[in-house]
Amino acid sequence: MPLDDLVPDSAAAALALEVAQRFHSAALLNHCRRSHLWAAEYAQSRGIAVDAELLYVSTMLHDLGLVPAFDSATLPFEEAGGAVAWVFAAGAGWDADRRRRTAEVIVAHMADEVDVAVDPEGHLLELATGLDVSGRRPEDWPADFRAEVLDRFPRLDLAEEFVGCFTEQARRKPSSLAGRFVAGGFADRVRANPLDAG
């Protein structure tokens, strides 16, 4: 299936991409786009039923809490990003439940594991970002698909940008999940990501 066919065709999806393009660096934008493709392919190949639009919007906006315009002085970045996404969803005319779900999916992506039966979109975003940031379980995606996605959306300097963002989050918010990740060797895992090997 062509990569573009995995992207939902809706006004909210197009606007979420526009927001991501406006506020993310090139490396973070490509990270969001790859993460969506990892999530969508994983769901499709395993028959996981998802709200495709919700998954796409959540994936495009999941790291907004790391960018200067939305970085919170007190909230963990995933909670700040979830709040921004809730506002986006309200502006898109989504009902209260979908607004809440958008924020929940973004917060869930930082969890160690998300139950697919409880939160399929959160499960997919957690798996996809785990692959894209620290190279977790690359064998779960076909090698030719991985190569096509990486060719279309190169990694650029994502590893060093993420290490810098998380290190700063940990410095200011040491009790956050980012703080816990940094204390647990996050930088080494990111720099050893096999997706950067070639």
C-alpha positions in Angstrom: 0.0 0.0 0.0 1.4 3.5 -0.9 2.4 5.4 2.3 0.0 8.3 1.5 -2.9 5.8 1.6 -2.3 5.3 5.3 -3.0 9.0 6.0 -6.7 9.8 6.7 -8.3 12.3 4.3 -10.0 14.7 6.6 -10.0 18.4 7.5 -8.8 17.7 11.0 -5.9 15.5 9.8 -4.8 18.2 7.3 -4.9 20.9 10.1 -3.0 18.7 12.5 -0.3 18.3 9.9 -0.3 22.1 9.4 0.2 22.6 13.2 3.0 20.1 13.2 4.7 21.7 10.3 4.4 25.2 12.0 5.8 24.3 15.4 8.1 21.3 15.0 11.7 21.3 13.8 12.3 19.3 10.6 13.5 16.3 12.7 10.5 16.3 15.0 8.1 16.7 12.1 9.6 13.7 10.4 9.5 11.8 13.7 5.7 12.5 13.9 5.1 11.4 10.3 7.2 8.2 10.7 5.5 7.4 14.0 2.1 7.6 12.3 3.2 5.3 9.5 4.6 2.8 12.0 1.4 2.9 14.0 -0.9 2.7 11.0 1.0 -0.2 9.3 1.1 -2.1 12.6 -2.6 -1.7 13.1 -3.4 -2.7 9.5 -1.2 -5.7 9.4 -2.6 -7.1 12.7 -6.2 -6.2 12.2 -6.3 -3.7 15.1 -9.5 -1.6 14.8 -8.7 2.1 15.4 -10.1 5.5 14.9 -7.7 6.4 12.1 -8.3 10.2 12.3 -7.8 10.2 16.1 -4.6 8.2 15.7 -3.3 10.6 13.1 -4.1 13.8 14.9 -2.7 12.4 18.2 0.5 11.3 16.4 1.0 14.7 14.7 0.6 16.6 18.0 2.1 14.2 20.5 5.4 16.1 21.0 4.1 19.6 21.0 4.9 19.8 24.7 8.6 19.7 23.8 8.6 22.7 21.6 9.2 26.2 23.1 5.7 27.6 22.3 4.0 24.9 24.4 6.7 23.7 26.9 5.1 23.9 30.3 7.2 25.0 33.3 5.4 22.5 35.6 3.6 19.8 33.6 5.4 16.8 32.0 5.7 17.4 28.3 3.2 14.6 27.4 0.5 16.2 29.6 1.2 19.7 28.2 1.0 18.2 24.7 -2.2 16.5 25.6 -3.7 19.7 26.7 -2.8 21.5 23.5 -4.3 18.6 21.5 -7.5 18.9 23.5 -7.8 22.5 22.5 -7.0 21.6 18.9 -9.8 18.9 19.0 -12.2 21.4 20.4 -11.4 23.8 17.6 -11.9 21.0 15.1 -15.5 20.5 16.5 -14.8 17.1 18.1 -17.2 16.1 20.9 -16.0 16.0 24.5 -15.2 12.3 24.4 -12.9 12.6 21.3 -11.2 15.6 22.9 -10.5 13.6 26.0 -9.3 10.6 24.0 -6.9 12.8 22.0 -5.2 13.9 25.2 -5.3 10.4 26.7 -3.5 8.9 23.7 -0.8 11.5 23.9 -0.2 11.0 27.6 -0.3 7.2 27.1 2.5 7.2 24.5 5.1 7.7 27.4 3.8 4.6 29.3 5.9 1.4 29.5 3.1 -0.5 27.9 -0.5 0.3 26.9 -3.2 -2.4 26.7 -4.5 -2.6 23.1 -7.9 -3.7 24.4 -8.3 -0.6 26.6 -6.6 2.0 24.4 -5.8 0.9 20.8 -4.6 4.3 19.7 -2.4 4.8 22.8 -1.0 1.3 22.3 -0.1 2.0 18.7 1.5 5.4 19.5 3.5 3.9 22.4 4.8 1.2 20.1 5.5 3.5 17.2 7.4 6.1 19.2 9.3 3.3 21.0 10.6 2.2 17.6 11.3 5.6 16.3 13.0 7.1 19.3 14.9 4.2 20.8 14.7 1.5 18.2 12.5 -0.9 20.1 11.3 -4.0 18.3 12.1 -3.1 14.7 11.4 -6.7 13.6 7.7 -6.0 14.1 7.7 -4.0 10.8 8.8 -5.4 7.4 12.3 -4.4 6.4 11.1 -3.0 3.1 8.4 -0.9 4.8 11.0 0.5 7.3 13.3 1.4 4.4 10.6 3.1 2.5 9.5 5.2 5.5 13.0 6.2 6.3 13.7 7.2 2.7 10.6 9.3 2.6 11.0 10.9 6.0 14.7 10.9 6.9 15.8 10.9 10.6 18.0 14.0 10.3 19.4 14.9 13.7 16.5 13.4 15.7 18.7 11.5 18.2 20.6 14.5 19.4 17.5 16.7 19.4 15.6 14.2 21.5 18.4 13.7 23.9 18.6 17.5 24.3 14.9 17.9 24.8 14.6 15.1 27.3 17.7 16.2 29.2 16.2 19.7 29.6 12.8 18.2 30.7 14.6 16.1 33.2 16.6 19.0 34.6 13.5 21.1 35.1 11.0 18.3 36.0 13.1 15.5 37.5 10.0 13.6 38.7 8.5 13.4 35.3 8.7 10.3 33.0 11.2 12.2 30.9 13.3 12.6 34.1 13.0 8.9 34.8 13.9 8.0 31.3 17.1 10.2 31.4 18.1 8.7 34.7 17.6 5.2 33.2 20.0 5.6 30.3 17.7 7.2 27.7 20.5 8.9 25.8 22.4 5.7 25.2 19.3 3.9 23.9 18.5 6.7 21.6 22.0 7.0 20.2 22.0 3.2 19.6 18.8 3.1 17.6 19.3 0.7 14.7 17.2 2.9 12.5 20.1 5.3 12.4 22.6 2.5 11.4 22.1 2.9 7.7 
